Amino acid sequence: MDAEPEISLPRLAAFLRQHTHDVRNGLNALDLETSFLQELVTDDEGRACLARLRQQVRGLAGQLRATAALFQDPQPCRAPLAARELLLIWREQHAALPEPPAVEWVDESGAAQVNVDAEMMAAVFRELLANARAFHDGLPARATVRPEGGEVVCELREPKAKPVDTAGWGRQIFATTKRGGYGVGLWAAHRLIAANGATITHRQQDGALHTRIALPALL
């Protein structure tokens, strides 16, 4: 039996970029056709149906674009940011999430500052919250931002009824236990964190899953 082929990440990213481009061209053509149909259909029910169809087509195109972007090398645009702003960004991502998990927000940031790409941090927070929603055990999580030594720590504590095996989290791609998941989101989040000069760890302790992001503090 032949060995499984090894595919480098740049080659995979190039394939996804081209494939996404080709499929989105088709979706854009469908969007244009439905736009023409809206000019011909006169009844309200038919026009509403076409509007929903256009929304679905555009949503699929957006999903393709977002998925392909996960495999591109992160290129952060870092800028000074107050640590308290990190908590606000985190809370904004929570508010935008459908059926968000219950979270207790703890601001211990003080006057600390970091140098990060705010959009990338928002994507990381969104991924953590989406996973917390998918695997919650019914108890509220706790999100904390605080200075610790020469770092600013963003920590998410999720109570767990059973121990969680965190081995390989963020390092193994396409490995997931989430129904409908692809095993890419947490891996991509780790890449975004590393691109910002920070670290992220996951550990089980005291009946809870602790996800800890440590960012160098600005002096």
LUMRO-270013 format. One record per residue (C-alpha): residue number from 0; residue in one letter; x, y, z. Coordinates in Angstrom, 3 decimals. Example, Ala and Ser with C-alpha at 12.3 -4.5 7.8 and 13.67 -1.06 7.14 Angstrom:
// LUMRO-270013
(0, a, (12.300, -4.500, 7.800))
(1, s, (13.670, -1.060, 7.140))
// end
This chain:
// LUMRO-270013
(0, m, (0.000, 0.000, 0.000))
(1, d, (1.379, 3.378, -1.001))
(2, a, (2.185, 5.835, 1.755))
(3, e, (-0.177, 8.763, 2.181))
(4, p, (1.070, 11.826, 0.268))
(5, e, (2.513, 14.682, 2.282))
(6, i, (1.116, 18.062, 1.289))
(7, s, (2.790, 21.228, 2.499))
(8, l, (0.700, 24.018, 3.983))
(9, p, (1.629, 26.512, 1.208))
(10, r, (0.470, 24.038, -1.463))
(11, l, (-2.768, 23.409, 0.418))
(12, a, (-3.309, 27.153, 0.812))
(13, a, (-2.693, 27.713, -2.911))
(14, f, (-5.186, 24.981, -3.822))
(15, l, (-7.845, 26.401, -1.513))
(16, r, (-7.271, 29.920, -2.808))
(17, q, (-7.751, 28.829, -6.447))
(18, h, (-10.661, 26.498, -5.671))
(19, t, (-12.394, 29.198, -3.645))
(20, h, (-11.919, 31.670, -6.479))
(21, d, (-13.467, 29.271, -9.005))
(22, v, (-16.450, 28.335, -6.826))
(23, r, (-17.103, 31.948, -5.848))
(24, n, (-17.218, 32.867, -9.545))
(25, g, (-20.073, 30.396, -9.916))
(26, l, (-21.830, 31.705, -6.820))
(27, n, (-21.468, 35.274, -8.053))
(28, a, (-23.091, 34.237, -11.341))
(29, l, (-26.004, 32.719, -9.390))
(30, d, (-26.315, 35.913, -7.371))
(31, l, (-26.468, 37.945, -10.572))
(32, e, (-29.104, 35.651, -12.081))
(33, t, (-31.304, 35.940, -8.994))
(34, s, (-30.907, 39.711, -9.202))
(35, f, (-32.284, 39.636, -12.748))
(36, l, (-35.136, 37.391, -11.616))
(37, q, (-36.109, 39.870, -8.930))
(38, e, (-36.795, 42.374, -11.691))
(39, l, (-39.157, 39.911, -13.408))
(40, v, (-40.985, 38.488, -10.389))
(41, t, (-43.773, 40.780, -9.212))
(42, d, (-45.496, 38.933, -6.340))
(43, d, (-44.238, 39.584, -2.818))
(44, e, (-43.781, 35.905, -1.911))
(45, g, (-41.634, 35.226, -4.970))
(46, r, (-39.474, 38.291, -4.380))
(47, a, (-39.004, 37.331, -0.723))
(48, c, (-37.941, 33.831, -1.786))
(49, l, (-35.375, 35.267, -4.201))
(50, a, (-34.065, 37.605, -1.521))
(51, r, (-33.508, 34.639, 0.796))
(52, l, (-31.781, 32.748, -1.998))
(53, r, (-29.419, 35.667, -2.659))
(54, q, (-28.629, 35.864, 1.054))
(55, q, (-27.785, 32.150, 1.159))
(56, v, (-25.573, 32.393, -1.942))
(57, r, (-23.683, 35.351, -0.492))
(58, g, (-23.336, 33.546, 2.840))
(59, l, (-21.772, 30.533, 1.130))
(60, a, (-19.348, 32.774, -0.743))
(61, g, (-18.365, 34.412, 2.530))
(62, q, (-17.804, 31.046, 4.207))
(63, l, (-15.539, 29.945, 1.370))
(64, r, (-13.522, 33.141, 1.583))
(65, a, (-13.160, 32.862, 5.359))
(66, t, (-12.113, 29.201, 5.187))
(67, a, (-9.453, 29.844, 2.554))
(68, a, (-8.113, 32.762, 4.623))
(69, l, (-7.474, 30.441, 7.581))
(70, f, (-4.651, 28.763, 5.656))
(71, q, (-2.825, 31.933, 4.636))
(72, d, (0.213, 33.004, 6.663))
(73, p, (-0.989, 35.591, 9.212))
(74, q, (0.318, 39.092, 8.509))
(75, p, (-0.549, 41.121, 11.611))
(76, c, (-0.849, 44.884, 11.654))
(77, r, (0.092, 45.435, 15.289))
(78, a, (-0.582, 48.616, 17.223))
(79, p, (-0.600, 49.635, 20.907))
(80, l, (-3.852, 48.735, 22.632))
(81, a, (-5.010, 49.131, 26.215))
(82, a, (-5.561, 45.764, 27.867))
(83, r, (-9.078, 46.820, 28.851))
(84, e, (-9.843, 47.135, 25.134))
(85, l, (-9.074, 43.440, 24.755))
(86, l, (-11.883, 42.651, 27.174))
(87, l, (-14.237, 44.968, 25.263))
(88, i, (-13.345, 43.233, 21.987))
(89, w, (-13.951, 39.879, 23.668))
(90, r, (-17.359, 41.011, 24.907))
(91, e, (-18.280, 42.360, 21.454))
(92, q, (-17.537, 38.961, 19.921))
(93, h, (-19.678, 37.340, 22.619))
(94, a, (-22.596, 39.679, 21.898))
(95, a, (-22.407, 38.950, 18.148))
(96, l, (-22.441, 35.172, 18.609))
(97, p, (-25.775, 33.380, 18.090))
(98, e, (-26.893, 31.832, 21.390))
(99, p, (-23.687, 32.818, 23.226))
(100, p, (-22.612, 30.903, 26.322))
(101, a, (-23.016, 32.497, 29.741))
(102, v, (-19.801, 34.320, 30.680))
(103, e, (-18.754, 36.268, 33.764))
(104, w, (-16.457, 39.127, 32.721))
(105, v, (-13.635, 40.131, 35.058))
(106, d, (-11.590, 43.255, 34.286))
(107, e, (-8.316, 43.354, 36.208))
(108, s, (-6.385, 44.996, 33.371))
(109, g, (-5.475, 48.240, 35.115))
(110, a, (-3.312, 50.502, 32.940))
(111, a, (-1.552, 47.678, 31.072))
(112, q, (-1.053, 47.872, 27.311))
(113, v, (-0.175, 45.392, 24.572))
(114, n, (0.960, 45.587, 20.943))
(115, v, (-1.393, 43.422, 18.861))
(116, d, (-3.541, 43.186, 15.756))
(117, a, (-7.022, 43.865, 17.170))
(118, e, (-8.848, 42.078, 14.335))
(119, m, (-6.776, 38.947, 14.819))
(120, m, (-7.451, 38.986, 18.547))
(121, a, (-11.170, 39.332, 17.809))
(122, a, (-10.985, 36.223, 15.605))
(123, v, (-9.229, 34.306, 18.402))
(124, f, (-11.808, 35.357, 20.996))
(125, r, (-14.624, 34.425, 18.613))
(126, e, (-13.186, 30.935, 18.146))
(127, l, (-12.797, 30.374, 21.887))
(128, l, (-16.365, 31.495, 22.548))
(129, a, (-17.749, 29.348, 19.724))
(130, n, (-16.023, 26.311, 21.214))
(131, a, (-17.274, 27.221, 24.689))
(132, r, (-20.801, 27.334, 23.300))
(133, a, (-20.418, 24.005, 21.493))
(134, f, (-19.009, 22.141, 24.501))
(135, h, (-20.465, 23.927, 27.518))
(136, d, (-21.671, 21.913, 30.513))
(137, g, (-24.381, 24.338, 31.536))
(138, l, (-22.308, 26.411, 33.975))
(139, p, (-21.130, 29.954, 33.192))
(140, a, (-17.567, 30.502, 32.057))
(141, r, (-15.323, 33.261, 33.378))
(142, a, (-13.193, 35.532, 31.185))
(143, t, (-10.437, 37.544, 32.828))
(144, v, (-7.913, 40.077, 31.537))
(145, r, (-5.082, 40.895, 33.940))
(146, p, (-1.388, 41.867, 34.044))
(147, e, (0.926, 39.101, 35.201))
(148, g, (4.623, 39.799, 35.436))
(149, g, (5.658, 41.326, 32.136))
(150, e, (2.605, 39.982, 30.317))
(151, v, (-1.098, 40.627, 29.894))
(152, v, (-3.078, 37.425, 30.359))
(153, c, (-6.483, 36.749, 28.811))
(154, e, (-7.910, 33.641, 30.447))
(155, l, (-11.133, 31.753, 29.812))
(156, r, (-12.192, 29.335, 32.550))
(157, e, (-14.895, 26.815, 31.574))
(158, p, (-16.273, 24.468, 34.262))
(159, k, (-16.271, 20.856, 33.065))
(160, a, (-18.165, 17.912, 34.522))
(161, k, (-15.585, 15.502, 33.077))
(162, p, (-11.847, 15.843, 32.423))
(163, v, (-10.839, 17.171, 29.020))
(164, d, (-7.840, 15.868, 27.095))
(165, t, (-6.142, 18.952, 25.644))
(166, a, (-3.181, 17.117, 24.086))
(167, g, (-2.617, 18.309, 20.556))
(168, w, (-5.071, 21.196, 20.740))
(169, g, (-4.120, 23.868, 18.240))
(170, r, (-1.309, 21.751, 16.806))
(171, q, (-3.297, 19.062, 14.990))
(172, i, (-5.260, 20.227, 11.978))
(173, f, (-8.516, 18.576, 10.842))
(174, a, (-8.973, 16.926, 14.253))
(175, t, (-12.305, 17.738, 15.894))
(176, t, (-15.047, 16.191, 18.015))
(177, k, (-17.528, 18.968, 17.233))
(178, r, (-20.419, 17.970, 14.992))
(179, g, (-20.243, 20.013, 11.798))
(180, g, (-16.724, 21.188, 12.633))
(181, y, (-13.606, 20.905, 10.495))
(182, g, (-10.814, 20.955, 13.072))
(183, v, (-9.314, 24.134, 11.670))
(184, g, (-10.532, 26.980, 13.897))
(185, l, (-8.411, 26.362, 16.990))
(186, w, (-5.372, 25.539, 14.862))
(187, a, (-5.811, 28.864, 13.038))
(188, a, (-6.292, 30.692, 16.354))
(189, h, (-2.948, 29.367, 17.585))
(190, r, (-1.308, 30.678, 14.412))
(191, l, (-2.823, 34.133, 14.930))
(192, i, (-1.620, 34.221, 18.530))
(193, a, (1.922, 33.212, 17.522))
(194, a, (1.962, 35.880, 14.783))
(195, n, (1.286, 38.479, 17.490))
(196, g, (4.254, 37.325, 19.558))
(197, a, (2.043, 35.713, 22.194))
(198, t, (1.381, 32.214, 23.522))
(199, i, (-1.779, 30.207, 24.142))
(200, t, (-2.143, 27.153, 26.366))
(201, h, (-5.000, 24.858, 27.402))
(202, r, (-5.058, 22.889, 30.629))
(203, q, (-7.521, 21.004, 32.809))
(204, q, (-7.362, 22.097, 36.454))
(205, d, (-9.746, 22.156, 39.430))
(206, g, (-12.704, 20.854, 37.444))
(207, a, (-12.363, 23.430, 34.684))
(208, l, (-10.727, 23.986, 31.307))
(209, h, (-8.367, 26.967, 31.408))
(210, t, (-7.401, 28.612, 28.134))
(211, r, (-4.637, 31.146, 28.743))
(212, i, (-3.374, 33.717, 26.256))
(213, a, (-0.223, 35.554, 27.353))
(214, l, (0.739, 38.712, 25.444))
(215, p, (3.917, 40.726, 26.082))
(216, a, (3.003, 43.917, 27.920))
(217, l, (4.254, 47.267, 26.674))
(218, l, (6.619, 48.873, 29.162))
// end
